[in-house]
Amino acid sequence: MPWVFNWKLAIGNRKSEINLLSTIRGFTRLSFLSQLNPQQREAVETSEGPLLILAGAGSGKTRVITYRIAHLIENLGAMPESILAVTFTNKAASEMVERVDKIVGGLSAAKPVISTFHSFCVRVLRRDIEALRIPSTVPGTPPIGLTKNFVIYDEADQQQLVKSVMRRLGIDDKQVTPRSVLAHISWAKNHMLDPQEVYLQSADPKTERVAQIYEEYRKELLKANALDFDDLLLEAVRLLKAVPTVREHYNRRFQYVLVDEYQDTNRPQYELMRVLAGAHHNVCAVGDEDQSIYSWRGADIRNILEFEKDFPEAKIIRLEQNYRSTQNILQAASAVVANNIKRKGKNLWTSRQGGTKIGYYEAPDGENEALFVADYIAKYLREAAEQSENPRAAVLYRTNSQSRLFEEGMRRYQLKYHVVGGFSFYERAEIKDMISYLKVIHNPDDSISLLRVINTPVRGIGKTTIETLERVALETGLSLWGAIGESIRRQLLPQRALLALKGFHDLIEDARAILAGTYVQRLEQTARESESTEDPAAIEMDDQIAFDPTIFESNLDVSPPKPKETAPESLPVASTAEILKFLVDRTGYIK
């Protein structure tokens, strides 16, 4: 009888697989824990129940979070996919992923979910947002609500939409600016207030107008099948609270929830954490109340100060050893922050003694300030060079407008410098245009993106035509894209405008067909329809297709994209490049 290796017996469940691979690699369990100080290790090894880690600046917070994830997987046998860690920036999330992967990357193909709040909410909504849709009262019409292919409006899109709403309501943007309206709407959403609540709490006519704009803004977003960044959090919370099956799915999946920068969470983020915690309450919140600086955008310091009220059984661990600064800096910082009233308190200390004393200089004007800074840096560089040190200097300023004076000062002292930041690649007009094209192809009801590209490059669709389309959309309740189709069908515009609209409409539909892998079928159907009208050009095209049906496949990948997990707000990777090439070829834009 031939020897048969029973893999099921050898591997067992996935926990056994992890332990087996760990043995094969000769991985010394608990080895990474020896790199931690006592407080860090206690935070890492406290795995069950709610935990609040008060992490002072430079106390190794990121290391504690990543080692805690590694400890859960490597030493406690937790399934990687049962761990959720959320933070605020893509950079922080990427760093966390990289660190965890270095420790336990080879143990399992599955990975813990480490992302920003907004990215996580996008994943949840892409999967289940249609569970919030309600049946339409009109027979034959689709349910009311957002679909999975919703688009996400950035700040420019939001401002454009608010301007459109204000123009329709007859509100003068000199009395209240779109930017201030958006700031008020964002504040309301961060505090989970709807338009009616904003109106009821208003104490002046301006706030009443904002509430009115807010209501119409919400309706327009729904019509465009769009969400803004604040909505991503609100809708995810609403989904998890309103649909038990969805909530139970995520409660079963995520047995461990870690929240970074907890002092910066707002009300929706707090509610999201509470819902995901479920009944097991395995929540680890990491933060520092002394670093709470985002109250202006909705962050609520009470979330961290009152953690024990939400979870009475919570354990609190303070990370007080600082690895970043010298004692002089810590003492000065502690003396300042000790004046804060709302804080739990920490005593930061470091083994690094001495260090340069903190200096203070009050300049009479900005130019003098810049010259003082340049002179000080020049002296520091000379002294460092004499002592064979590797000098490093940085200048922090409050607003970008201040950089000019500092740059002039550096040049006067012939100091090389590098300005961090600048104009983002994605803020360039032509890139935003192409992204808007892709958004319209993905979701034609995105009226803001459609308005950006409907006459870009110029194709003869002017202001009068657009105003007519907006009026048709308002009268019929359709999106702007629906209004284009309705105007073409009913011949509501002059012939020249209709031809221009038809060309734009066909361009988008052709690109959508490429995305769906049905471009050749669309061309054949168009040719057959044109043949019935005896259009010679169409007959010639039909003959060409009949002669060589692969004429289009040779230049375009028209096969349906393979099923794969794509990044939120992304088209399938295999198709995006082809669609961009198609758009450039058809429109001549950015050639």
N, C-alpha and C positions, 0 to 999 in steps of 0.2 A: 504494500500500500504506500503510494507516494506521500512524502511529508508535505502537509499543507499548513501554511502559516495563517493563523486566524487573526486578522487585523483587529476585528472587533474586540477579541479577547485581549489582545496586546495593548490596544489604545484605550478601550473603554469609552467612557464619556469624555467630553472636552476638558474637564478638569484633570483627568488622568493624562491626557495628551500633553497638557502644559507641564505637569510634573515630570513626565517621561522626557520631554525635550529639554527640560531644565537639567536633568541628570546627564543626558547625552552631552550637553554643552559643558558639563562640569561647572555649572554655575553655582557659586557659593551663596546659599540662601542667607539672607539677612546682612550680606556684606555691605550693601550700600547704606544700611542703617547706621553703620559705624562712623559714617562721615558727618553725622548730625550731632548737634549739641543736645543736652538733656531735654530742653523744652521742645525743640524741633522733633526729636524722636518721639516724645509723648504725643505730639500732635499727629504724627504719621501713624502711630500704632493705635490711636483711638479710632476704631473703625465703626462701631455701632452707636446709634443714637445721634441726636443733634450736637454739633460741636461748633463753637465760635472761637476762631483763632485771631487774636488781636496782634497783628504783625506790624511792628514799628518799621519806619523807613530803613531800608538796607539790612533787614534782619533775616534775609534768606527765604522770603515768602514763596517765591516761585519754586525753589528747591523743595520746600515742604509739600506744596501741592503735587508736584510731579512725583516725588518719592512716595507720597500717600497713594497715588494711583498705582504706582509700581508695586507697593506693598500689598494692596488689595488683590492684585492679579497674581503676583509671584508667590507671596507667602500665605495668603488666605484663600487662594483658588477662585477668586471672583471672576466671572465671565467678563472679558474686556468690554463687550457691548452693553453690559449692565451698568456701566459707569458713565455719567454725564458731568462734564466740567464746562462751565460757561464763564466768559470774561468779556471785556468791553471792546478790545481792539483786535484786528486781524493779526497784528504783529505779536501780541501777547499770546494769542491762541496758537500761532505757528511755532513760537518758541517752546510752548508747553508740549505740543505734539512732538517736536524734535527731541526734547529731553526725555519724554516717556519712551519714545521709540528706541533711544540708545540703550535704555535699561532693559526693556522687555519686548523689544521689537520682534525678536525671532521666536517668541514662545507660542504665538498663535496668529493665524491669518486675520482673525477679528481684531478690531481696534476700538478703544474707548472713544466716545463722542466728545470731542474737544472743539468748541467753537465760540463765536460771539453770541450774545443774546439774539441779535437780529438774524444771524445765519441759522441758528437753531429754529427760530420761529418760522423762517421761510421753509425749512425742511418739513416742519409739522404741517404748515398750511398747504404746501404743494401736495402733500399726501391726503389730507382730510378736509380741506376747507369746504368742499362741496357738501359736506354733511350739514352745513349751516343753511343751505339753500331751502327755501320754502316753496311749495307748489303755487303756481300762478292760478289766479281765479278766472283767467281767460282761457277757454279750451284751445288746445293746440299750440300754446306758447310755452317756452321752456320755463323751468323754475326760476324764481327770483333770487339773486345772490351772486357772489363771485365764483368764478371757475378756477380750476387748477393752473390755467395759463395766464393768471393775472400778471400785470406788470407792476414795477415798483418805481414810483416817481421820485426823482431827486429834487434838490432845492429849486433848481431852475424850472423844472416841470411844475412844481407846486406854485411858484410865483406866477407862471404863465396862466395856470388854471384860476388862481385867485383874481388876477387881473381881468380875466374873461368874465368871472362871476360879478365882480364889482362893476364892470362896464354894463352888463345886462341889468343889474339892479339900479343903475344910475347913481352910483356912489363915487364921488370925486376922490381920486387917489391923492389929492393934495391935502384933503382933510384927514385921511387915514391911509397910510402907505401899505401896499401889499406885503412888504417885509414885516411890518409891525402886526398886521393881521395874522400872518403865518406864525409869528412868535407867540401871539395870544392863543391861537388854535393849538399849537404844540404844547403850550403850558397847560391848556385845558385837557388835552389827551394824556399828558403825563400825570395828571391828577384824576384821570378817568371821569371827566365831566363831559356830558353830551351837550349839544347846542341849547336844548331847553334849560338845562341846569345853568349854563353860562348866562342865558337871558334872565333867569330868575334871580341870579346873584348880581346882576349888573346894577351899578349905581349911577350910571351916566349914559347919555345917548350914544357915545362912541362905542361902549361895550355892547350895547343893544345892537348896533350895526354889525359889530364883529360876530355876534351870535347868529344874526341873519346870514352873513356871508358863510359862516361855519356850516350852517344847515345846507345851503346850496352847494358848497364845496364838497360835502359828503355825498350828496346826490350825484354830482358830476363824476366823482371818483368811482362810484358804483356803476354808473352808465359806461364809463371807460374801462371797466373791469380792472381797476387799478387800486393800489394801496400806497400810502406814503410810509416813511420809516416808522413813525409813531404807531401807525395802524398795524404793522407787523406784530408788535407786542400785544396790542389791544385785541386783535382778532384771534391770536393764538390763545390768549387767556379766555376769551369768550368761547372759543371752540372747546377747550378742555373743560370748562365749567358746564357748558350747555349739552355736550354729547357724552354721556357716561361711557359708551363703548370706547371712544377715543381716549378719554381720560384713563380708563382702566388699562388700556393697551400700554400707555407710557408709564403708568405706575408699576405694571408688571415688568416692563423692560428695564427701567432704570431703578436699580436697587440702591445706588449711591449717587448723590447729587452734590457737586462741589461748586461754589459760587465765589469767584474772585472779585476783588474790589467792592466788597459788599456795602461799604459806606457810600458808594455812588449809585446804588440802585434806586429807582423811582418806584412809584406805586404799582404800575403794571409788572415790572420785573419782580417786585416783591410777591405779588399775587401769583405770578408764574412759578416762582420757587415754592410757594406754599402748596400749590396744586400738585406739582411734580413730587413733592415730598411724600404724598400719600399717607398711608397709615404707619409705614416703617420709620419715618422721621430720620432717615439716615442722611441728614443734611450737614455739610461742612461749609460754613461761611467764613471767608477770610477777608479781613479788612482792617482799616485803621481810622477811627473816628477823627483823629487829628489831621488826616489828609482829605477830609471831605470838603471839596471846593466846587461842587457842581450843583448847588442848590438852585442856582439861576436857571438850570435846565430841567428841574424836577426832582433831583436827587433828594431823598429824605433821610436825614441822619438818624431819625427815630428807628429806622429799620435795624440798624446795628446796636443802638442804645437800648432798645427794648426787645432784643432777641430772646432773652429769658422769659419775657411775658408770652411770646408766641410758643416757645418750647420750654416749659418749666423744668424739664429734666436735662436741660442743656449743660454741657461742660465748657468752661472757658479756659483757654490757655494763652498766655502772653509770651510773645517772642520779643525779647528786650535787648538781646545782644546785637549790636550793629557791626557790620563787616565793611561798611562803605566809607565812613567818615572818621575824622580824628575827634579826640575828646573836646577840643575847643569848639568845633562846629556843633557837636551834640549838646554841649552845655548852653550855647547861645540859643539853639533851636528850642530846647526844652524850656528855657526861661521865657521865651515868647509864647509858646503854645500852652504853657501852664495857666495863662490868663483865660483860656477858653472855659466857658461855664459848662457846656454840654460835652462831657468826655468821661470815659471810664478810667483813664489814667494808666500811664506806663512809666517805667524808669529806664530809659535807654542808656546803655553803657557800651564801651568798646575797649578792647585790649590795646588799641593803637593810641599811644600817648602823644602829647605834643601837637605839632602841626602849626601852620602859620596862623597868626591871630586874624580875626575878622576886622576888616577896615571899613570905614564909612566916610564918604566924601559927598558933600552937597554942592553941586555945580550951579553957577549963576544962570547958565543957559545950556541948550542942547549941544551947541558946538564945543563949548568948553568941556562938557561931560565927555564927548567923543574923544577929544584930544587927550584928556586925562587918562582915559582907558587905554588908548593907543600907546601913550608914553609909559604907562605902568607895565603893559605887556612887553614892550620893547626892552625895558630894564630886566624883567623876569627872564626873557629869552637869553639875554647876554649872560646873566648870572648862571643860568642852567647850563649854557654851553661851556662856561669856565669850569664847572664842576662835573662835566661829562655826563650830564643827566639828559633824559629824553623829555624835553619840555612839551607840555600840552596846555592850551588856553582856550577858553570859550567865553563868548559874550552873549548874554541873554537879554533880550529887550522885549518890551510889552507889545508893540504893534509893528507891523511891517514897514510903516512909513518912517520909523526911526532908523532903519538900516542904512539909509543914504549917508547920514552924518558919520556913522561909525565906519562905513566903507571909505569915506573921504579921509578920516583920521588914519586908518590903516595905510592908505596909499601915501599919505604925507610922510609917514614913518617907514615907508617901503617894506611893509609887512605883508606877506602872502596870507590870504584868507580864503575861506570857502563859506558862502552863504547857503545854509540848509533850507530847503523848501523851493519855492518858485512856482512857475506855472505848470500845472498838472497836464500830462499828455492827454488825459481824457477830457480836459476842459477846452482843448483846441476845437474851434468851430467845426472843421471838417470831420473830426473824429466823432463829435457829438451828433453831427448829421448822419453819419453812417450807423452809429448806434441807434439813432431814432428810426432809421430805415429797418434795422433788424427787429426793433421792438414792434413796429407796425406789422411786419411780416409775421411775427410771432403772435401778435394780438391786434388785429385791425381796429378794434374798438378803442384803442389808446389814442384819444383825440389830441392830447398835447403833443405826442411824438408825431402824429399825422400832420398837425398844423406846421410843425417845423420843416417837414420835407415835402409837403404837397406842391410847393413851387421852388424846390431846391434840387437840382439847378433850375433856373427859370424855364417854365414851360407854358406860360400864358394863363396861369390861374391867379387872378388878382384879388384885391381887397373886396370888390363888389361881389365876386363869385363866392368868396369865403363867407361873407356876411349872409348871402342867400342860403348857403349850406347850413350855417348855424341857425338860421330862422326855420328851415325845414326840420332840422334836428329837434329844435325846441317844440315845434308844432306837432311832430309825429312821435316824440319821445324816443327817437332813435339816436344812436351815436353818430358822430360826424361821418364815419365810414358808411353807416347805413343810409345817411342822408345823401351821400354821393351816389350810391346805387339807386336810391329813389329818384333823385334828380335826373339821372341818365334815363331811367325807365319812363318817367313822365315828361321828359323833354322840358324841364322847367327853366332852362337857361339858354342863352343865345348859342347858335351852332358852334361858334369858335370855342367858347368855354366848355361846351359839351365834349368836343373832340379832345381838348386838353385833359379834362377829367377822365374820359374814357381811356386815354393813353396811360395816365397815372394808375387808374383802376386795374388795367391789364398788367402793368408792370408789377404791382403788388401781388396780384393773383398768380402770375407766372412764377414769381419767387416763392410763393406759398406752395405751388405745385412742385417746385424743385425740392423744397423741404420735405414734402410728403412723398416724394418719389413718383409723382404722377405727371411729370412735365410733358413727356411724349404723348400720353393719352390726351392731355389738355390741348396740345397742338393739333392732334388729329381731329378732335372734336371741333375746334375752332375752324379748321380747314373745311370740315364737312358742312358746318353752318354757313360759312362764307360761300361755299360752292353752290348752295341753294339760292344764293343771291347773284350767282354768275359773276363773281369777282375774279378777274383774270389772275391777279396776283395770288389770290388764295388757291385757285386751281393749280397754278404753277407750284406752290408750296406743297399742295396735296400730292402732286405727281412726284415731287422730290422725296417726300416721306415714303410713298409707295415703292419708289425705286430703291431706297436705302433706309430701312427703318432704324439703323444704328447711327444715322447722321448726327443726332444730338447726343447720344450716349458717349460718342467719342470725345466730346469736349466737356461734358458735365457728368458728374456722378449723380445719376437720377435714381439709384437704388435706395430703398428705404433705409434710414439709418439703423444700425444694429442697436438693440436694446442695451442701454448702459446708463449708469447713474451719472447725470450731468450736474454741473454746478448750478446753484439757484440762479435764476434769471439768465440762463445760457441756452443757446441753441445747440443741437447735437454738433460735436466738434467737427465731424466729417463733413457736415453740410455748410458750416458757417463760412469757410474760406471760399467755397464754390458760390455761395449766394453773394458774398462781397464782390467776387470777380464778375458775376452776372450783373450786379447793380452798376459797377464801374463801366462795363462794356455797354450796357443799355443806355445809361444816362450820360456817359462821358465825364462823370464827376471825379475829381481828384486824379485825373490822368496827367 
